[in-house]
Amino acid sequence: MGSCVSVEDDENQQLKNKSCSNRSAVHGASSSPTKADSVPLNELDTPEIQKPAYPVVIIPKNVQDLRQNSGNSDLDIFTYEEMKSATKNFRPDQVLGDGGFGIVYKGIIDENVRPGYRTTQVAIKALDPEGLQGDQEWLAEVNYLGHFRHPNLVKLIGYCCEDDHRLLVYEYMASGSLEKHLFSRVRATLTWHRRMEIALDAARGLAFLHGVEMPIIYRDFKTSNILLDADFNAKLSDFGLARIGPTGDQTHVSTRVMGTYGYAAPEYVMTGHLTSRSDVYGFGVVLLEILIGRRAMDKSKPSREHNLVEWARPLLNHSKKLLRILDRRIEGQYSTKVLMKVANLAYQCLSQNPKGRPFMSQVVETLETLITQEGGREEAILQNGGGSIILYEVPRSLPDTPKEKYKIQYERDNEREAVPQMSKRANGRSKSEPPKECNLHAPDSEALLDEESSSNGCGLFLTIIETVTNTNCLQSQEPKPAQSRSGD
């Protein structure tokens, strides 16, 4: 997990408490803003934003204020003994993760914990009194998640505030964090389509926060704060650093810097000026991590590649350069056209000039359109049933030399393994022949072939992904090399 920058907002100094009063501010290292990027937002027209009608959120000064806040009346208040029972006395094998706030435990609240309570799997965050977050951040999280309900915000079920104990009880997110799926080699690789769906879910969560009557700036958007449920729906968690954004004639709010290295917008780090587009920058960093498969800050890489944004952003609008640094685990799962549009979106979100970044509502609209385009391609394959579909139309101007060969490669684990090459005579066709077809349900080659033209525009690059029939989705499994058939 990233290291946190934890200090308090100027205007909330009167709410200072034991958590942050004795902690020094640490400012994140970041490059200074350069000349504003002149990136046109031609495809991102500003839509009319219909702001949801929610009550104004005012962070209570203390726990007593919290208990009197009617906006949180639907939250359950638990005792510390109930929390101990739910986590089996905070047993180490119940730990889901930890961070600057403390430790998160897996728990079950049922009849044994509280009579009459419906059995519910939960995640319980126990605040560390010596950690980077304290009562103010804890109260902020209770209030924001207590007030707002949205499919892409993690649900807060209740809390415990007894003596010095501060605990939060959330819905259990069975698939863990996006961070673990992107950067842990133990977990199954996220497919391209799933990555785009996760990015869209996270964007919807941010767009919702920015669109309420009193806009909320999340301020700590990163992969470890994006949690995934059993169906890989993404939800934002950890609202300890969230705050109300500029309203009325305000262009920004001035705060002291809080956030995580590598994700904080450069103008915010330099000036403390916070706007909703500070969150957009953080989203751009995460989108870049999704594309490249690297952390925002990684000192295990060569020095010029330590900062992902500084290294990769200049390459996003160059297809050949981008393909060289793209996460190899998703090769062949996307169309180049859609990939470049997603890369351009990340490029705009990462503009050094805040005004050059789109609004999150525009990001949502763009991702929805791109996912729909890619979804149509998958649906065509699924709806085809057992029939054949045209996967690739060979270009009209084929090379005359018989030495030209088409390469068939497949991806296994994270490496490419060469498959015996097949000559043009076996796999090619003349201008008068109909397009090649691939029967997805042939007994010896249940494979989906995706193409990418070679550098001369005439070769075929075939990536093989095994398909699972009689299901509603393509599942990634260990691929099998396609076998040539005499009739092709």
N, C-alpha and C positions, 0 to 999 in steps of 0.2 A: 504494500500500500504506500501511497505517496506520503511524504512528510508534510505536516500541516503548518500553516502560518496562523497563529491564534492570538489576536488582540481584540479589543472591544471597539465598537463604533463610538465616535465622538458624542453623538447625541444620546447615547444610552449609558453614559458614564454614571448617572445616578442609580442605575440598576446593577452597578458592580457588586459582585459577591465573592465568596471564598474561592470560586473556581479560577477567576482570571486576574484578581487584584494583585496577586503576588507572582504573576508570570510575565516575563519580558516578551516584547514583540520581536518576531523574527521576520525579516523581509526576504521574499523569494528572489533568487537570482534570475534575471531575465534580460534579454537584449532590449536596448532602447528602441522606441518606435522610430522607424525611418520615414522617408517621404511617403505620403499617402499613396496607396495602391489605386490606380485608375482602372478598376474592374467594373465594366458596365453590368447592370442587373437587368439585361434585356428580357430575360425569360421570367423574371420575378416581379410581377406587378403587385403593388401594395394592395391587399384586399381590405374590405371594410371589416373591422374586427367587432364582433358582437360580444361585449364583455358580460360574463355571467354575473348574475346578481348574488353576491355573497356579502355577509356582514364585514365591516371593517375590522381587521385583525389588530388588536392592541396587546402587545406582550405584557403579561402581568408582572408586577414588581416582585411578587413573592408567591409562595405556594398558596397562601390564604386567598389571594386574588384569583389564582387559578381555579380553586374550588368553587368560587362564587361566579365564575364566568359561565354564563348560560350556554355559550357556544359549544362547550365541551360536555354538555349534559349527557351525551350518548356514549361517552367513554366509561369503561369499567374502571373502578378504583380497587386495586388489589392490596392485600396486606403483604408484608415481607415474608411471613410464614407461608402464604400461598405461593409466593414466587420460589421459595426454597423447595416446596413440595413439587411444583411443576417442573423444576429442573433437576430433581433428585439430589437436592442439597448442593446445587451448582457443581455437579460432578464434572471432572475434566473431559470425560468422553462425550459430554453434551455441548462442548464448545463448538460454535460454528465459525467464529472469527474474532478478531480484536483490532483495536485501533487506538487513536488518540483519545477517544471517549471512554474506552473501557472494553469489556468483553461481551460478546453476543452468544447466548446459549439457546439451544433447541429445547423446547418444553411442550408439555401437554397439560392443558387445563380441562379437567373433567369432574365427575362426581366426587372423586377422592380429594380434589383440590378445593372445590367449592360446590356444596350440595346443590343439585338442580342445574348445574352448568353443563351445557351441551359440549361434548368432547371436541376440543379444538387444538390442532397443532399450532404452535406459536413460536416466534423468535423473541427472546427476552434480552434487551440490552441493559446491562448493568453499568451505570456511570462510575468511573474511577475517580474518586475525590482528588487524586494526585495527577489526573490526566490533563490533556490539553483543553478539554471542554468541561464546563461547570454548570451551575444552576441556570445561568442566563441562556446558554445554548439548549439545555434540557427543556426549559420553559418554552423557548421558541419552537422547538420541535413538537411539543405537546399541542401548542396553539395552532400552528399551521396545519398539521395533519389532523388535529381535532376539528378544525373548521371546514376543511376542504375534503371532498370525496371525488375521486376521478379514477378511471380504469388504469391510468398509468402513473398513479401515485400509490406507494405502498400504504396499506390500510393500518392505521393505528387502532388497536383494540382497546387498550387501556394503559394504566400506569400505576406505579407504586411510589408514594412519597411519604415515607415513614422514618422519623428521626433523620439520620444522615443518609438514608438509603434513597437512591433515585434510580428507578427502573422504568423502561418503556416496553410495552407488550405489542408486538406487530403480528400481522398475518405471516405465516411461514412461507418462505419462497424456496420451493424445493430444489430448484436448479442452481441456486447460488448466484454469484455475481458475474457480470460480463467479464470483469478482469480475469477471473479464474479460467473462464472458457477460452479467452483469447490468448492467454500467456502461460497456461499450465499445459504441459505436453501430456499429462496423464488423462485429461478429459478428451472426449470426442471432439473432432474439429467442427466448428460452426460452418455450415454451408453458406454460400454467397446469399442465397435467398433469405435464409434465417438472419444473417447479419443485417440485411436491409430492413427486415421486419422489426428487428430490435432497435435499429437506428430510428425508424419511424415512430415506434412506441415512445422512445425517450424524447423525441422531438415533440410529440403530442403533449407529453407531460410538461415540458418547458413552456410550450405555447399556451397551455392552460394557465400556468402560473403568471405568465406575462399578460394574459388577457383578462384577469379578474379586475373588479372595479378599482381596488387598490393593488396595483401590480406587485407581484412578489419576485424578487431577484434571488435565484437559487444560490448562486455564488460558489458552489463547490461541485460543479458538474464534472464527473470523472467515471471511469469504468467500474471502480469499486463501489460506487454509489448507485449503479444500475443493477437492480436485482431481477432475477428471472424465476417465474413460477414453473410448475410442472410442465406446462405447455409452451414454455419459453416466451411468454408474454413479459415484456419489460416494464418495470416500475421504478420510479425514482424514490430513493430512501435518504435518510440522514439530512434533516432540515435544520440542523443546529446553527448553520451559518446563514440561513436565508434571512432576508430582511425586506421591508417594504421599499419599493423603488420610487423614482421621482413621480410627482403628481402635479396637476395644474400646469403652471408655466415653467416648472422646474425642468432643466435639461438633464440633470444628474443629481445624485446624492453624494455627498462627500463623506467618506469613511476612511478608517485606517485599514490597511491591507489585511485581508483574511482569505485563505484559500489554499490551494495545493500547487506545489512547484510544477511547472510545465503546462498547467491548464489555465492559469490566470491570464486575463487579457493584458497586453503590454501597457496600454494607457492607464489601466487600473493600478497596476504595479507601480507605475511612475508617478501618478498624480493622486490616486485614491478616489478618482471620479468613477462612480459606479452607475451603469445603465443596464437595461435589459440586453443590450448588445455585448455586454461583458460575458453574459451567459452564452451568447451565440458563438463567441470565440471558443469557449470551453467545449461546446458541441462540435465545433470544427476539429478540435484536437482529438476528440473521441472518434469522430468519423474517420480521421486519418489513421488512428490506431486500428480501426476495423478494417481498413483497406490494406494497410502495410503489415499488420500483425506484430508491431513493435510498440513498446511503451513510450509514453511521451518524453520521459527522461530515462536514458539507459547508458550508464557510464561503462558498461562492459563492451560497448561498441567503440570503434575508432573515434578520436576526439571530435572530428567534424560531424559525426553522426550522433553525438550525445543528445542533442535537442532535436527531437523528431520533426518539429515544425520548421526549424531553420534549415534542416537538411532536405526534407521531402517536399515542402510546399513549392519550391521553384520547379519541381519536376511534374507537378500535377497536370499541367496543360500540354505535356508532351507525351503522346501515347507510347512511343517506343521506350522512353526513359521510365515512364510509370510502370510499364509491364515488367521491367527489369527489377523493380523494387517491390512489386506487389506481393502480398502473402502467397507463397507457392501452394499453400494448402487449398486454395480456392481456384486454382487454374482451371480453365475450361468450363466454369460454371456460370459465366456471365457473357453477355454480348459486349463487344468493345464499345459500341455506341452508348449503351447505358452506363458502362463503367466510366467513360470519359465525362458523362454528365454528372455522375456522382462525385467524381474527382473535382470537377469544376465547382460544384456546390461547396465542397470542403475548402477549396481555394478561396472562395468568396467569404465564407465564414471566418477564415483566418486572416482577413485583410488587416493590415496594421492600422488602417483608418476605420474607426467604428462605423462611420456613415457608409462605408463600402460594404458592410455586412448586411445580409438580408434579415428581416424579422423572422422569428421562429414560425409564425403562421405561414410565411412564404416557404420556409424549409419544409414544413409538413406538406404543403401543396405539391412541391416539387418531388418529394420522395413518394408520395401517393401515386403520382403520374408515372414515375419510373418503375415502381413495383407493379403497377397495373400492366405496363408494357411487357415486363418480364413474365408476369403471371400468365398472360395470354399464351406465351410460348409453351409453358409447362402444361397448361390446360389442354392445348391442342394435342399434346402427346398422350395425356391421360384419356381424353375423349375419343381418341382414335381406336380404343379397344384393342383388338388383336390384329388390326390391319397394318398396312405399310404406310409410311409417310415419307415425303420428300425432305431430305435433310440438307442437301447441298446441290446447287446447280453448278456444274463445272463451267468455268469461264469459256467464252467462245474461242478465244485465241490460245489454243493449247500449244505447248512447245513441240516442235517436230522431232527433236532429238530423242531417240529411244532410251537414252541414259537417264532421263528424268524419272525419278521415283517418288512415290508418295509415302511419307513416313506415317506409321501408326505408332502412337505412344500411349501409354496409360500411366496414371498416377497411382502409386501404391505407397501408403503411409505418407511421408513427406518428400519422397524422392521420385524422380522419373526413371523408369526402367525401359530400356530399348526393347522393342518387339521386332522380330525379323521383318525386314522391309519387303514390300510387295511391289512388283513392277507395274508400270503403266498398263502393260498388256493385260495383266490380271485384274486391275481395279479401275482403269481409266475407261473413257468412252469417246467415240468420235463425235463430231458435230451433229451428225444425223441421228445419233442414238438418243433415247429419252433419258431424263435425269435418273441418277442412281436412286434406288430405294433401299430402305433398311427395314426388314420385318422385325418389329420389337419383340415378337413372341416366337421367333424361330428357335427350335430346341437347342441349337448349338451357338447362337449368338444373341442372347438377350441383352443387348447393349444399346445405349443411346449414344449416337455419334454427334459430336459438336465440332464445327469447323472453324478454322481461322486461316485465311489466305496467307501464303508464304510471301517472302520479300519480292518475288517476281510476279506475284499476283495470280499464279497459275497452280501452285502446289496446294495440297490439302494437309492440314494439321488436324488429326482426329483424336479427340480426347474421349476415352471410354468410361462411361459411368453406368454401372449396373442398375437396372430398374426393377422395382418390385411390383408385380401385377396385382390386380384386385385390391388396390388401396387407393386412398384419396390423395396421397402425396408421394413424391419421390423421396426415397430414403437412401442416404449415402452408405454404401457397403463396400467391402473389398472388391475391386473391379477385376473382371476377367478379360483377357485379350480377345478381340474379335477374331474369328476364324474365317478365312476366305472360302467362298462357295464357287463352284465351277460355273454357275450360271451368271455371276456378276460381270 
